[in-house]
């Protein structure tokens, strides 16, 4: 079994109890990625959590603030967000439309580096 498959399977099991049931609001799930987590692992974790916990989520809020310098892929996402929404680095609770594939990708790219994001 590949490492990605194992991670995906573990996340599926972990997040099962956090999903919405019978129209009830789902329980909060706080996700903390350890500093030094490989970028590809962080991306897989974020993608899987969104897929499992909030597959129908239409919007998300993200803070365009990082405790560390933004990596190049995050810089590109910040530039794209600025062009699409007018939001600038340092703003908080910037709303992104997760039904828009580009904005969903920007969200997934930035989550491992931001101080806060909510779906």
Backbone atoms as SQL, in Angstrom:
CREATE TABLE atoms (id INTEGER PRIMARY KEY, chain TEXT, resi INTEGER, resn TEXT, atom TEXT, x REAL, y REAL, z REAL);
INSERT INTO atoms VALUES
  (1, 'A', 1, 'UNK', 'N', 0.853, -1.169, 0.000),
  (2, 'A', 1, 'UNK', 'CA', 0.000, 0.000, 0.000),
  (3, 'A', 1, 'UNK', 'C', 0.900, 1.235, 0.000),
  (4, 'A', 2, 'UNK', 'N', 0.630, 2.186, -0.890),
  (5, 'A', 2, 'UNK', 'CA', 1.462, 3.378, -0.982),
  (6, 'A', 2, 'UNK', 'C', 1.232, 4.273, 0.237),
  (7, 'A', 3, 'UNK', 'N', 2.196, 5.143, 0.490),
  (8, 'A', 3, 'UNK', 'CA', 2.078, 6.074, 1.612),
  (9, 'A', 3, 'UNK', 'C', 0.886, 6.999, 1.416),
  (10, 'A', 4, 'UNK', 'N', 0.655, 7.460, 0.184),
  (11, 'A', 4, 'UNK', 'CA', -0.475, 8.352, -0.078),
  (12, 'A', 4, 'UNK', 'C', -1.788, 7.622, 0.173),
  (13, 'A', 5, 'UNK', 'N', -1.885, 6.382, -0.273),
  (14, 'A', 5, 'UNK', 'CA', -3.102, 5.600, -0.048),
  (15, 'A', 5, 'UNK', 'C', -3.326, 5.396, 1.454),
  (16, 'A', 6, 'UNK', 'N', -2.275, 5.105, 2.196),
  (17, 'A', 6, 'UNK', 'CA', -2.393, 4.912, 3.642),
  (18, 'A', 6, 'UNK', 'C', -2.860, 6.185, 4.328),
  (19, 'A', 7, 'UNK', 'N', -2.286, 7.322, 3.917),
  (20, 'A', 7, 'UNK', 'CA', -2.670, 8.600, 4.483),
  (21, 'A', 7, 'UNK', 'C', -4.134, 8.907, 4.170),
  (22, 'A', 8, 'UNK', 'N', -4.524, 8.695, 2.932),
  (23, 'A', 8, 'UNK', 'CA', -5.907, 8.942, 2.519),
  (24, 'A', 8, 'UNK', 'C', -6.868, 8.078, 3.323),
  (25, 'A', 9, 'UNK', 'N', -6.537, 6.823, 3.490),
  (26, 'A', 9, 'UNK', 'CA', -7.392, 5.908, 4.245),
  (27, 'A', 9, 'UNK', 'C', -7.503, 6.339, 5.707),
  (28, 'A', 10, 'UNK', 'N', -6.379, 6.730, 6.304),
  (29, 'A', 10, 'UNK', 'CA', -6.395, 7.172, 7.698),
  (30, 'A', 10, 'UNK', 'C', -7.230, 8.436, 7.866),
  (31, 'A', 11, 'UNK', 'N', -7.093, 9.380, 6.934),
  (32, 'A', 11, 'UNK', 'CA', -7.865, 10.615, 7.014),
  (33, 'A', 11, 'UNK', 'C', -9.354, 10.354, 6.825),
  (34, 'A', 12, 'UNK', 'N', -9.690, 9.438, 5.947),
  (35, 'A', 12, 'UNK', 'CA', -11.088, 9.081, 5.731),
  (36, 'A', 12, 'UNK', 'C', -11.701, 8.575, 7.033),
  (37, 'A', 13, 'UNK', 'N', -10.997, 7.706, 7.726),
  (38, 'A', 13, 'UNK', 'CA', -11.488, 7.163, 8.998),
  (39, 'A', 13, 'UNK', 'C', -11.558, 8.254, 10.069),
  (40, 'A', 14, 'UNK', 'N', -10.526, 9.087, 10.146),
  (41, 'A', 14, 'UNK', 'CA', -10.482, 10.138, 11.155),
  (42, 'A', 14, 'UNK', 'C', -11.630, 11.128, 10.979),
  (43, 'A', 15, 'UNK', 'N', -11.877, 11.543, 9.764),
  (44, 'A', 15, 'UNK', 'CA', -12.850, 12.606, 9.521),
  (45, 'A', 15, 'UNK', 'C', -14.302, 12.122, 9.514),
  (46, 'A', 16, 'UNK', 'N', -14.508, 10.833, 9.457),
  (47, 'A', 16, 'UNK', 'CA', -15.874, 10.285, 9.380),
  (48, 'A', 16, 'UNK', 'C', -16.776, 10.842, 10.490),
  (49, 'A', 17, 'UNK', 'N', -16.266, 10.950, 11.704),
  (50, 'A', 17, 'UNK', 'CA', -17.102, 11.412, 12.820),
  (51, 'A', 17, 'UNK', 'C', -17.324, 12.920, 12.813),
  (52, 'A', 18, 'UNK', 'N', -16.650, 13.649, 11.931),
  (53, 'A', 18, 'UNK', 'CA', -16.806, 15.093, 11.882),
  (54, 'A', 18, 'UNK', 'C', -17.790, 15.546, 10.805),
  (55, 'A', 19, 'UNK', 'N', -18.262, 14.648, 9.983),
  (56, 'A', 19, 'UNK', 'CA', -19.180, 15.002, 8.894),
  (57, 'A', 19, 'UNK', 'C', -20.543, 15.412, 9.415),
  (58, 'A', 20, 'UNK', 'N', -21.258, 16.144, 8.587),
  (59, 'A', 20, 'UNK', 'CA', -22.635, 16.535, 8.890),
  (60, 'A', 20, 'UNK', 'C', -23.521, 15.298, 8.806),
  (61, 'A', 21, 'UNK', 'N', -24.446, 15.191, 9.741),
  (62, 'A', 21, 'UNK', 'CA', -25.383, 14.065, 9.733),
  (63, 'A', 21, 'UNK', 'C', -26.803, 14.594, 9.829),
  (64, 'A', 22, 'UNK', 'N', -27.651, 14.095, 8.987),
  (65, 'A', 22, 'UNK', 'CA', -29.081, 14.429, 9.047),
  (66, 'A', 22, 'UNK', 'C', -29.325, 15.930, 9.125),
  (67, 'A', 23, 'UNK', 'N', -28.571, 16.699, 8.362),
  (68, 'A', 23, 'UNK', 'CA', -28.768, 18.136, 8.328),
  (69, 'A', 23, 'UNK', 'C', -28.208, 18.878, 9.523),
  (70, 'A', 24, 'UNK', 'N', -27.619, 18.154, 10.471),
  (71, 'A', 24, 'UNK', 'CA', -27.034, 18.808, 11.634),
  (72, 'A', 24, 'UNK', 'C', -25.683, 19.395, 11.260),
  (73, 'A', 25, 'UNK', 'N', -25.337, 20.448, 11.944),
  (74, 'A', 25, 'UNK', 'CA', -24.047, 21.076, 11.701),
  (75, 'A', 25, 'UNK', 'C', -22.927, 20.108, 12.095),
  (76, 'A', 26, 'UNK', 'N', -21.897, 19.987, 11.251),
  (77, 'A', 26, 'UNK', 'CA', -20.793, 19.085, 11.602),
  (78, 'A', 26, 'UNK', 'C', -20.003, 19.610, 12.797),
  (79, 'A', 27, 'UNK', 'N', -19.353, 18.706, 13.497),
  (80, 'A', 27, 'UNK', 'CA', -18.496, 19.100, 14.616),
  (81, 'A', 27, 'UNK', 'C', -17.240, 19.761, 14.068),
  (82, 'A', 28, 'UNK', 'N', -16.685, 20.730, 14.805),
  (83, 'A', 28, 'UNK', 'CA', -15.432, 21.366, 14.338),
  (84, 'A', 28, 'UNK', 'C', -14.283, 20.364, 14.321),
  (85, 'A', 29, 'UNK', 'N', -13.437, 20.511, 13.328),
  (86, 'A', 29, 'UNK', 'CA', -12.216, 19.717, 13.222),
  (87, 'A', 29, 'UNK', 'C', -11.074, 20.702, 13.058),
  (88, 'A', 30, 'UNK', 'N', -10.191, 20.771, 14.060),
  (89, 'A', 30, 'UNK', 'CA', -9.019, 21.627, 13.966),
  (90, 'A', 30, 'UNK', 'C', -7.877, 20.803, 13.408),
  (91, 'A', 31, 'UNK', 'N', -7.260, 21.321, 12.369),
  (92, 'A', 31, 'UNK', 'CA', -6.173, 20.611, 11.707),
  (93, 'A', 31, 'UNK', 'C', -4.894, 21.412, 11.889),
  (94, 'A', 32, 'UNK', 'N', -3.886, 20.799, 12.467),
  (95, 'A', 32, 'UNK', 'CA', -2.590, 21.438, 12.647),
  (96, 'A', 32, 'UNK', 'C', -1.549, 20.618, 11.903),
  (97, 'A', 33, 'UNK', 'N', -0.816, 21.270, 11.014),
  (98, 'A', 33, 'UNK', 'CA', 0.259, 20.602, 10.293),
  (99, 'A', 33, 'UNK', 'C', 1.572, 20.987, 10.958),
  (100, 'A', 34, 'UNK', 'N', 2.366, 20.011, 11.304),
  (101, 'A', 34, 'UNK', 'CA', 3.635, 20.283, 11.960),
  (102, 'A', 34, 'UNK', 'C', 4.586, 21.008, 11.027),
  (103, 'A', 35, 'UNK', 'N', 5.323, 21.951, 11.589),
  (104, 'A', 35, 'UNK', 'CA', 6.337, 22.643, 10.808),
  (105, 'A', 35, 'UNK', 'C', 7.302, 21.594, 10.255),
  (106, 'A', 36, 'UNK', 'N', 7.658, 21.744, 9.017),
  (107, 'A', 36, 'UNK', 'CA', 8.564, 20.792, 8.383),
  (108, 'A', 36, 'UNK', 'C', 7.846, 19.675, 7.649),
  (109, 'A', 37, 'UNK', 'N', 6.494, 19.662, 7.701),
  (110, 'A', 37, 'UNK', 'CA', 5.746, 18.671, 6.937),
  (111, 'A', 37, 'UNK', 'C', 6.030, 18.901, 5.458),
  (112, 'A', 38, 'UNK', 'N', 6.330, 17.841, 4.737),
  (113, 'A', 38, 'UNK', 'CA', 6.641, 17.962, 3.310),
  (114, 'A', 38, 'UNK', 'C', 5.461, 18.604, 2.583),
  (115, 'A', 39, 'UNK', 'N', 5.725, 19.525, 1.652),
  (116, 'A', 39, 'UNK', 'CA', 4.639, 20.210, 0.945),
  (117, 'A', 39, 'UNK', 'C', 3.638, 19.260, 0.278),
  (118, 'A', 40, 'UNK', 'N', 4.118, 18.188, -0.308),
  (119, 'A', 40, 'UNK', 'CA', 3.194, 17.262, -0.973),
  (120, 'A', 40, 'UNK', 'C', 2.308, 16.530, 0.044),
  (121, 'A', 41, 'UNK', 'N', 2.838, 16.269, 1.234),
  (122, 'A', 41, 'UNK', 'CA', 2.040, 15.647, 2.292),
  (123, 'A', 41, 'UNK', 'C', 0.986, 16.624, 2.800),
  (124, 'A', 42, 'UNK', 'N', 1.386, 17.872, 3.024),
  (125, 'A', 42, 'UNK', 'CA', 0.449, 18.889, 3.493),
  (126, 'A', 42, 'UNK', 'C', -0.682, 19.066, 2.486),
  (127, 'A', 43, 'UNK', 'N', -0.354, 19.112, 1.205),
  (128, 'A', 43, 'UNK', 'CA', -1.368, 19.282, 0.163),
  (129, 'A', 43, 'UNK', 'C', -2.339, 18.094, 0.160),
  (130, 'A', 44, 'UNK', 'N', -1.808, 16.876, 0.277),
  (131, 'A', 44, 'UNK', 'CA', -2.657, 15.685, 0.309),
  (132, 'A', 44, 'UNK', 'C', -3.594, 15.727, 1.503),
  (133, 'A', 45, 'UNK', 'N', -3.077, 16.115, 2.658),
  (134, 'A', 45, 'UNK', 'CA', -3.900, 16.192, 3.863),
  (135, 'A', 45, 'UNK', 'C', -5.039, 17.187, 3.660),
  (136, 'A', 46, 'UNK', 'N', -4.724, 18.381, 3.177),
  (137, 'A', 46, 'UNK', 'CA', -5.749, 19.406, 2.980),
  (138, 'A', 46, 'UNK', 'C', -6.794, 18.939, 1.968),
  (139, 'A', 47, 'UNK', 'N', -6.354, 18.394, 0.853),
  (140, 'A', 47, 'UNK', 'CA', -7.294, 17.911, -0.166),
  (141, 'A', 47, 'UNK', 'C', -8.221, 16.841, 0.400),
  (142, 'A', 48, 'UNK', 'N', -7.658, 15.903, 1.148),
  (143, 'A', 48, 'UNK', 'CA', -8.464, 14.810, 1.682),
  (144, 'A', 48, 'UNK', 'C', -9.431, 15.277, 2.759),
  (145, 'A', 49, 'UNK', 'N', -8.992, 16.204, 3.602),
  (146, 'A', 49, 'UNK', 'CA', -9.896, 16.717, 4.628),
  (147, 'A', 49, 'UNK', 'C', -11.071, 17.424, 3.969),
  (148, 'A', 50, 'UNK', 'N', -10.805, 18.247, 2.949),
  (149, 'A', 50, 'UNK', 'CA', -11.894, 18.922, 2.246),
  (150, 'A', 50, 'UNK', 'C', -12.816, 17.891, 1.596),
  (151, 'A', 51, 'UNK', 'N', -12.223, 16.909, 0.933),
  (152, 'A', 51, 'UNK', 'CA', -13.019, 15.891, 0.242),
  (153, 'A', 51, 'UNK', 'C', -13.896, 15.104, 1.212),
  (154, 'A', 52, 'UNK', 'N', -13.357, 14.763, 2.374),
  (155, 'A', 52, 'UNK', 'CA', -14.085, 13.933, 3.323),
  (156, 'A', 52, 'UNK', 'C', -15.022, 14.710, 4.229),
  (157, 'A', 53, 'UNK', 'N', -14.594, 15.875, 4.698),
  (158, 'A', 53, 'UNK', 'CA', -15.372, 16.607, 5.684),
  (159, 'A', 53, 'UNK', 'C', -16.352, 17.569, 5.030),
  (160, 'A', 54, 'UNK', 'N', -15.929, 18.212, 3.963),
  (161, 'A', 54, 'UNK', 'CA', -16.765, 19.259, 3.378),
  (162, 'A', 54, 'UNK', 'C', -16.842, 19.138, 1.861),
  (163, 'A', 55, 'UNK', 'N', -17.293, 17.998, 1.358),
  (164, 'A', 55, 'UNK', 'CA', -17.301, 17.822, -0.093),
  (165, 'A', 55, 'UNK', 'C', -18.232, 18.794, -0.815),
  (166, 'A', 56, 'UNK', 'N', -19.252, 19.272, -0.129),
  (167, 'A', 56, 'UNK', 'CA', -20.211, 20.187, -0.745),
  (168, 'A', 56, 'UNK', 'C', -19.999, 21.635, -0.321),
  (169, 'A', 57, 'UNK', 'N', -18.878, 21.907, 0.334),
  (170, 'A', 57, 'UNK', 'CA', -18.624, 23.278, 0.794),
  (171, 'A', 57, 'UNK', 'C', -18.529, 24.216, -0.396),
  (172, 'A', 58, 'UNK', 'N', -19.212, 25.330, -0.288),
  (173, 'A', 58, 'UNK', 'CA', -19.213, 26.302, -1.377),
  (174, 'A', 58, 'UNK', 'C', -18.258, 27.453, -1.118),
  (175, 'A', 59, 'UNK', 'N', -17.951, 27.713, 0.154),
  (176, 'A', 59, 'UNK', 'CA', -17.084, 28.847, 0.437),
  (177, 'A', 59, 'UNK', 'C', -16.136, 28.535, 1.580),
  (178, 'A', 60, 'UNK', 'N', -15.086, 29.328, 1.640),
  (179, 'A', 60, 'UNK', 'CA', -14.089, 29.199, 2.696),
  (180, 'A', 60, 'UNK', 'C', -13.534, 30.580, 2.985),
  (181, 'A', 61, 'UNK', 'N', -13.081, 30.777, 4.196),
  (182, 'A', 61, 'UNK', 'CA', -12.392, 32.011, 4.575),
  (183, 'A', 61, 'UNK', 'C', -10.954, 31.660, 4.898),
  (184, 'A', 62, 'UNK', 'N', -10.047, 32.523, 4.465),
  (185, 'A', 62, 'UNK', 'CA', -8.634, 32.278, 4.714),
  (186, 'A', 62, 'UNK', 'C', -7.941, 33.585, 5.066),
  (187, 'A', 63, 'UNK', 'N', -7.018, 33.519, 6.003),
  (188, 'A', 63, 'UNK', 'CA', -6.198, 34.677, 6.340),
  (189, 'A', 63, 'UNK', 'C', -4.982, 34.673, 5.428),
  (190, 'A', 64, 'UNK', 'N', -4.711, 35.797, 4.816),
  (191, 'A', 64, 'UNK', 'CA', -3.554, 35.898, 3.925),
  (192, 'A', 64, 'UNK', 'C', -2.340, 36.357, 4.721),
  (193, 'A', 65, 'UNK', 'N', -2.122, 35.625, 5.826),
  (194, 'A', 65, 'UNK', 'CA', -1.033, 35.906, 6.759),
  (195, 'A', 65, 'UNK', 'C', -0.305, 34.592, 7.036),
  (196, 'A', 66, 'UNK', 'N', 1.011, 34.648, 7.041),
  (197, 'A', 66, 'UNK', 'CA', 1.813, 33.473, 7.359),
  (198, 'A', 66, 'UNK', 'C', 2.879, 33.856, 8.370),
  (199, 'A', 67, 'UNK', 'N', 3.196, 32.921, 9.267),
  (200, 'A', 67, 'UNK', 'CA', 4.263, 33.158, 10.239),
  (201, 'A', 67, 'UNK', 'C', 5.646, 33.031, 9.606),
  (202, 'A', 68, 'UNK', 'N', 5.698, 32.373, 8.457),
  (203, 'A', 68, 'UNK', 'CA', 6.963, 32.149, 7.745),
  (204, 'A', 68, 'UNK', 'C', 6.842, 32.763, 6.353),
  (205, 'A', 69, 'UNK', 'N', 7.946, 32.994, 5.687),
  (206, 'A', 69, 'UNK', 'CA', 7.848, 33.502, 4.308),
  (207, 'A', 69, 'UNK', 'C', 7.033, 32.538, 3.440),
  (208, 'A', 70, 'UNK', 'N', 6.177, 33.102, 2.573),
  (209, 'A', 70, 'UNK', 'CA', 5.370, 32.288, 1.671),
  (210, 'A', 70, 'UNK', 'C', 6.275, 31.616, 0.646),
  (211, 'A', 71, 'UNK', 'N', 6.103, 30.316, 0.388),
  (212, 'A', 71, 'UNK', 'CA', 6.851, 29.663, -0.693),
  (213, 'A', 71, 'UNK', 'C', 6.354, 30.167, -2.051),
  (214, 'A', 72, 'UNK', 'N', 7.076, 29.854, -3.105),
  (215, 'A', 72, 'UNK', 'CA', 6.754, 30.402, -4.429),
  (216, 'A', 72, 'UNK', 'C', 5.348, 30.023, -4.908),
  (217, 'A', 73, 'UNK', 'N', 4.909, 28.779, -4.663),
  (218, 'A', 73, 'UNK', 'CA', 3.560, 28.408, -5.116),
  (219, 'A', 73, 'UNK', 'C', 2.493, 29.202, -4.370),
  (220, 'A', 74, 'UNK', 'N', 2.749, 29.496, -3.092),
  (221, 'A', 74, 'UNK', 'CA', 1.815, 30.308, -2.318),
  (222, 'A', 74, 'UNK', 'C', 1.833, 31.756, -2.810),
  (223, 'A', 75, 'UNK', 'N', 3.001, 32.259, -3.184),
  (224, 'A', 75, 'UNK', 'CA', 3.090, 33.618, -3.728),
  (225, 'A', 75, 'UNK', 'C', 2.235, 33.737, -4.991),
  (226, 'A', 76, 'UNK', 'N', 2.302, 32.710, -5.831),
  (227, 'A', 76, 'UNK', 'CA', 1.499, 32.713, -7.055),
  (228, 'A', 76, 'UNK', 'C', 0.005, 32.712, -6.728),
  (229, 'A', 77, 'UNK', 'N', -0.399, 31.957, -5.722),
  (230, 'A', 77, 'UNK', 'CA', -1.804, 31.928, -5.308),
  (231, 'A', 77, 'UNK', 'C', -2.226, 33.283, -4.740),
  (232, 'A', 78, 'UNK', 'N', -1.359, 33.914, -3.951),
  (233, 'A', 78, 'UNK', 'CA', -1.666, 35.239, -3.409),
  (234, 'A', 78, 'UNK', 'C', -1.864, 36.261, -4.526),
  (235, 'A', 79, 'UNK', 'N', -1.006, 36.202, -5.529),
  (236, 'A', 79, 'UNK', 'CA', -1.117, 37.108, -6.679),
  (237, 'A', 79, 'UNK', 'C', -2.432, 36.880, -7.411),
  (238, 'A', 80, 'UNK', 'N', -2.796, 35.610, -7.591),
  (239, 'A', 80, 'UNK', 'CA', -4.044, 35.275, -8.274),
  (240, 'A', 80, 'UNK', 'C', -5.246, 35.746, -7.464),
  (241, 'A', 81, 'UNK', 'N', -5.206, 35.571, -6.156),
  (242, 'A', 81, 'UNK', 'CA', -6.300, 36.020, -5.292),
  (243, 'A', 81, 'UNK', 'C', -6.434, 37.538, -5.359),
  (244, 'A', 82, 'UNK', 'N', -5.317, 38.229, -5.338),
  (245, 'A', 82, 'UNK', 'CA', -5.353, 39.694, -5.432),
  (246, 'A', 82, 'UNK', 'C', -6.012, 40.124, -6.736),
  (247, 'A', 83, 'UNK', 'N', -5.671, 39.455, -7.825),
  (248, 'A', 83, 'UNK', 'CA', -6.261, 39.785, -9.112),
  (249, 'A', 83, 'UNK', 'C', -7.746, 39.471, -9.187),
  (250, 'A', 84, 'UNK', 'N', -8.160, 38.394, -8.558),
  (251, 'A', 84, 'UNK', 'CA', -9.556, 37.958, -8.640),
  (252, 'A', 84, 'UNK', 'C', -10.475, 38.642, -7.631),
  (253, 'A', 85, 'UNK', 'N', -9.940, 38.929, -6.440),
  (254, 'A', 85, 'UNK', 'CA', -10.808, 39.445, -5.373),
  (255, 'A', 85, 'UNK', 'C', -10.411, 40.823, -4.882),
  (256, 'A', 86, 'UNK', 'N', -9.206, 41.254, -5.183),
  (257, 'A', 86, 'UNK', 'CA', -8.717, 42.535, -4.667),
  (258, 'A', 86, 'UNK', 'C', -8.106, 42.421, -3.282),
  (259, 'A', 87, 'UNK', 'N', -8.176, 41.240, -2.670),
  (260, 'A', 87, 'UNK', 'CA', -7.597, 41.029, -1.342),
  (261, 'A', 87, 'UNK', 'C', -6.076, 41.034, -1.427),
  (262, 'A', 88, 'UNK', 'N', -5.441, 41.548, -0.415),
  (263, 'A', 88, 'UNK', 'CA', -3.982, 41.650, -0.383),
  (264, 'A', 88, 'UNK', 'C', -3.407, 40.867, 0.800),
  (265, 'A', 89, 'UNK', 'N', -2.144, 40.511, 0.682),
  (266, 'A', 89, 'UNK', 'CA', -1.449, 39.839, 1.784),
  (267, 'A', 89, 'UNK', 'C', -1.637, 40.647, 3.060),
  (268, 'A', 90, 'UNK', 'N', -1.913, 39.951, 4.153),
  (269, 'A', 90, 'UNK', 'CA', -2.138, 40.590, 5.440),
  (270, 'A', 90, 'UNK', 'C', -3.606, 40.709, 5.810),
  (271, 'A', 91, 'UNK', 'N', -4.494, 40.510, 4.837),
  (272, 'A', 91, 'UNK', 'CA', -5.927, 40.577, 5.128),
  (273, 'A', 91, 'UNK', 'C', -6.377, 39.278, 5.792),
  (274, 'A', 92, 'UNK', 'N', -7.454, 39.400, 6.557),
  (275, 'A', 92, 'UNK', 'CA', -8.012, 38.229, 7.240),
  (276, 'A', 92, 'UNK', 'C', -9.405, 37.932, 6.700),
  (277, 'A', 93, 'UNK', 'N', -9.806, 36.686, 6.872),
  (278, 'A', 93, 'UNK', 'CA', -11.145, 36.218, 6.488),
  (279, 'A', 93, 'UNK', 'C', -11.494, 36.570, 5.044),
  (280, 'A', 94, 'UNK', 'N', -10.569, 36.305, 4.145),
  (281, 'A', 94, 'UNK', 'CA', -10.822, 36.526, 2.723),
  (282, 'A', 94, 'UNK', 'C', -11.682, 35.367, 2.229),
  (283, 'A', 95, 'UNK', 'N', -12.827, 35.685, 1.667),
  (284, 'A', 95, 'UNK', 'CA', -13.767, 34.662, 1.202),
  (285, 'A', 95, 'UNK', 'C', -13.348, 34.135, -0.165),
  (286, 'A', 96, 'UNK', 'N', -13.297, 32.813, -0.276),
  (287, 'A', 96, 'UNK', 'CA', -13.022, 32.152, -1.550),
  (288, 'A', 96, 'UNK', 'C', -14.184, 31.233, -1.891),
  (289, 'A', 97, 'UNK', 'N', -14.465, 31.113, -3.164),
  (290, 'A', 97, 'UNK', 'CA', -15.554, 30.286, -3.678),
  (291, 'A', 97, 'UNK', 'C', -14.987, 28.909, -4.033),
  (292, 'A', 98, 'UNK', 'N', -15.286, 27.914, -3.218),
  (293, 'A', 98, 'UNK', 'CA', -14.733, 26.578, -3.444),
  (294, 'A', 98, 'UNK', 'C', -15.382, 25.859, -4.614),
  (295, 'A', 99, 'UNK', 'N', -16.472, 26.399, -5.146),
  (296, 'A', 99, 'UNK', 'CA', -17.061, 25.794, -6.340),
  (297, 'A', 99, 'UNK', 'C', -16.294, 26.214, -7.594),
  (298, 'A', 100, 'UNK', 'N', -15.485, 27.247, -7.469),
  (299, 'A', 100, 'UNK', 'CA', -14.607, 27.692, -8.556),
  (300, 'A', 100, 'UNK', 'C', -13.296, 26.919, -8.410),
  (301, 'A', 101, 'UNK', 'N', -12.984, 26.088, -9.380),
  (302, 'A', 101, 'UNK', 'CA', -11.805, 25.204, -9.300),
  (303, 'A', 101, 'UNK', 'C', -10.519, 25.977, -9.027),
  (304, 'A', 102, 'UNK', 'N', -10.362, 27.154, -9.637),
  (305, 'A', 102, 'UNK', 'CA', -9.144, 27.947, -9.419),
  (306, 'A', 102, 'UNK', 'C', -9.054, 28.393, -7.966),
  (307, 'A', 103, 'UNK', 'N', -10.164, 28.902, -7.428),
  (308, 'A', 103, 'UNK', 'CA', -10.144, 29.378, -6.048),
  (309, 'A', 103, 'UNK', 'C', -9.953, 28.229, -5.056),
  (310, 'A', 104, 'UNK', 'N', -10.514, 27.073, -5.383),
  (311, 'A', 104, 'UNK', 'CA', -10.306, 25.884, -4.546),
  (312, 'A', 104, 'UNK', 'C', -8.819, 25.524, -4.513),
  (313, 'A', 105, 'UNK', 'N', -8.162, 25.584, -5.663),
  (314, 'A', 105, 'UNK', 'CA', -6.720, 25.303, -5.736),
  (315, 'A', 105, 'UNK', 'C', -5.917, 26.319, -4.931),
  (316, 'A', 106, 'UNK', 'N', -6.295, 27.586, -5.020),
  (317, 'A', 106, 'UNK', 'CA', -5.589, 28.613, -4.239),
  (318, 'A', 106, 'UNK', 'C', -5.731, 28.325, -2.752),
  (319, 'A', 107, 'UNK', 'N', -6.933, 27.954, -2.334),
  (320, 'A', 107, 'UNK', 'CA', -7.186, 27.637, -0.932),
  (321, 'A', 107, 'UNK', 'C', -6.308, 26.470, -0.484),
  (322, 'A', 108, 'UNK', 'N', -6.324, 25.399, -1.264),
  (323, 'A', 108, 'UNK', 'CA', -5.527, 24.210, -0.930),
  (324, 'A', 108, 'UNK', 'C', -4.038, 24.554, -0.867),
  (325, 'A', 109, 'UNK', 'N', -3.589, 25.412, -1.759),
  (326, 'A', 109, 'UNK', 'CA', -2.177, 25.805, -1.782),
  (327, 'A', 109, 'UNK', 'C', -1.796, 26.625, -0.554),
  (328, 'A', 110, 'UNK', 'N', -2.669, 27.514, -0.116),
  (329, 'A', 110, 'UNK', 'CA', -2.337, 28.419, 0.975),
  (330, 'A', 110, 'UNK', 'C', -2.545, 27.832, 2.377),
  (331, 'A', 111, 'UNK', 'N', -3.477, 26.907, 2.525),
  (332, 'A', 111, 'UNK', 'CA', -3.811, 26.390, 3.851),
  (333, 'A', 111, 'UNK', 'C', -2.589, 25.920, 4.656),
  (334, 'A', 112, 'UNK', 'N', -1.657, 25.172, 4.092),
  (335, 'A', 112, 'UNK', 'CA', -0.540, 24.730, 4.919),
  (336, 'A', 112, 'UNK', 'C', 0.369, 25.859, 5.424),
  (337, 'A', 113, 'UNK', 'N', 0.202, 27.063, 4.888),
  (338, 'A', 113, 'UNK', 'CA', 1.107, 28.156, 5.227),
  (339, 'A', 113, 'UNK', 'C', 0.441, 29.297, 5.990),
  (340, 'A', 114, 'UNK', 'N', -0.882, 29.355, 5.983),
  (341, 'A', 114, 'UNK', 'CA', -1.599, 30.455, 6.620),
  (342, 'A', 114, 'UNK', 'C', -1.731, 30.239, 8.118),
  (343, 'A', 115, 'UNK', 'N', -2.059, 31.323, 8.822),
  (344, 'A', 115, 'UNK', 'CA', -2.283, 31.203, 10.267),
  (345, 'A', 115, 'UNK', 'C', -3.691, 30.703, 10.564),
  (346, 'A', 116, 'UNK', 'N', -4.621, 30.831, 9.579),
  (347, 'A', 116, 'UNK', 'CA', -5.989, 30.389, 9.829),
  (348, 'A', 116, 'UNK', 'C', -6.780, 30.253, 8.540),
  (349, 'A', 117, 'UNK', 'N', -7.605, 29.219, 8.487),
  (350, 'A', 117, 'UNK', 'CA', -8.516, 28.994, 7.362),
  (351, 'A', 117, 'UNK', 'C', -9.722, 28.243, 7.891),
  (352, 'A', 118, 'UNK', 'N', -10.892, 28.548, 7.339),
  (353, 'A', 118, 'UNK', 'CA', -12.134, 27.885, 7.761),
  (354, 'A', 118, 'UNK', 'C', -12.959, 27.536, 6.549),
  (355, 'A', 119, 'UNK', 'N', -13.622, 26.393, 6.633),
  (356, 'A', 119, 'UNK', 'CA', -14.572, 25.997, 5.600),
  (357, 'A', 119, 'UNK', 'C', -15.944, 26.033, 6.234);
